[in-house]
Amino acid sequence: MVSVAVKEGDLIEAGDRLLVLEAMKMEVAVAAPCAGRVRDVRVSTNVQVGTGAPLLAIEPLDAGQADVGADRIGFDGLDHAPGQPVDEIRKSVVDELRALMLGYDLTRPP
């Protein structure tokens, strides 16, 4: 974590810079997805954070603001064969969701 630009209780607008992460010697600014109030800051500067770790929590000022206009994720392409075990179906759905959320679509080696 390079820097944290907000503190608990701050009012923010969509697009405001919240924090700056460093990954592989590159800095990446994280912007607010919606207007709201910073409810909880869970990181500090000069601390390593794990993949998928929550960094902060934003409370929308209005319940209608929670929708940031992004496309919904669909799993229409996840077809399965009749009689396929439920565990295999669940695993494929979780793997697809993980790839969508982390921004990559590479398969892991077995």
C-alpha positions in Angstrom: 0.0 0.0 0.0 1.6 3.3 -1.1 -0.9 5.8 0.2 -4.4 6.1 1.7 -6.1 9.4 0.7 -9.3 9.0 2.9 -10.1 8.4 6.5 -13.1 7.0 8.3 -16.1 9.4 8.0 -14.9 11.2 4.8 -17.5 12.1 2.2 -16.5 11.0 -1.2 -17.8 11.4 -4.8 -17.7 8.8 -7.5 -14.2 8.9 -9.1 -12.4 10.3 -6.1 -9.0 8.8 -5.4 -9.2 6.5 -2.4 -5.8 4.9 -2.2 -2.8 3.9 -4.3 -1.5 0.3 -4.5 1.8 -0.9 -5.7 2.1 -4.2 -7.6 5.2 -5.3 -9.4 6.7 -1.8 -9.1 3.7 -0.2 -10.7 1.4 2.2 -8.8 -2.3 1.8 -9.3 -4.8 4.4 -8.1 -8.1 3.1 -6.8 -11.1 5.4 -7.4 -14.5 5.4 -5.6 -17.1 3.5 -7.6 -19.9 5.7 -6.1 -20.5 8.7 -3.9 -20.8 7.9 -0.2 -19.1 8.0 3.2 -16.0 6.0 4.1 -17.3 3.6 6.7 -14.1 1.7 7.5 -10.4 1.9 6.4 -8.8 -1.5 6.8 -5.3 -0.7 5.5 -2.5 1.7 6.2 0.5 3.0 4.2 3.6 0.8 3.8 1.8 -2.4 4.6 1.5 -5.4 2.3 -2.1 -6.5 1.5 -3.1 -9.9 0.3 -5.0 -10.7 -2.9 -8.7 -10.1 -2.4 -8.3 -8.5 1.0 -10.9 -5.8 1.8 -9.2 -2.4 1.7 -12.0 -0.1 2.9 -15.8 0.0 3.1 -18.0 2.7 1.5 -21.5 3.4 2.7 -23.6 4.9 -0.1 -25.4 8.1 1.0 -28.6 7.0 -0.7 -29.6 3.4 -1.3 -30.2 4.2 -4.9 -26.6 5.1 -5.4 -25.4 1.5 -4.7 -26.0 0.7 -8.4 -22.9 2.1 -10.2 -24.3 1.2 -13.7 -22.0 -1.7 -14.4 -23.1 -4.6 -16.4 -24.3 -7.6 -14.5 -22.3 -10.8 -14.6 -24.0 -13.6 -16.4 -23.3 -17.3 -16.4 -25.3 -18.1 -19.4 -22.2 -19.7 -21.1 -21.7 -22.2 -18.3 -23.4 -25.2 -19.8 -23.0 -28.5 -18.2 -23.7 -32.0 -19.3 -26.9 -33.7 -18.0 -26.0 -35.9 -15.1 -22.8 -34.0 -14.3 -22.1 -34.1 -10.6 -23.2 -31.0 -8.7 -19.7 -30.5 -7.2 -18.2 -30.2 -10.7 -20.9 -27.6 -11.7 -20.2 -25.6 -8.5 -16.5 -25.7 -9.1 -16.8 -24.4 -12.7 -19.1 -21.6 -11.5 -16.7 -20.6 -8.7 -13.8 -20.7 -11.1 -15.6 -18.5 -13.6 -16.7 -16.0 -11.0 -13.1 -15.8 -9.6 -11.7 -15.1 -13.1 -14.4 -12.4 -13.7 -13.7 -10.7 -10.3 -10.0 -10.8 -10.5 -9.9 -9.7 -14.1 -8.3 -12.7 -15.8 -9.5 -15.7 -17.7 -6.5 -18.0 -17.5 -7.1 -21.5 -16.3 -5.0 -22.8 -13.4 -2.8 -25.8 -14.0 -4.2 -29.0 -12.4 
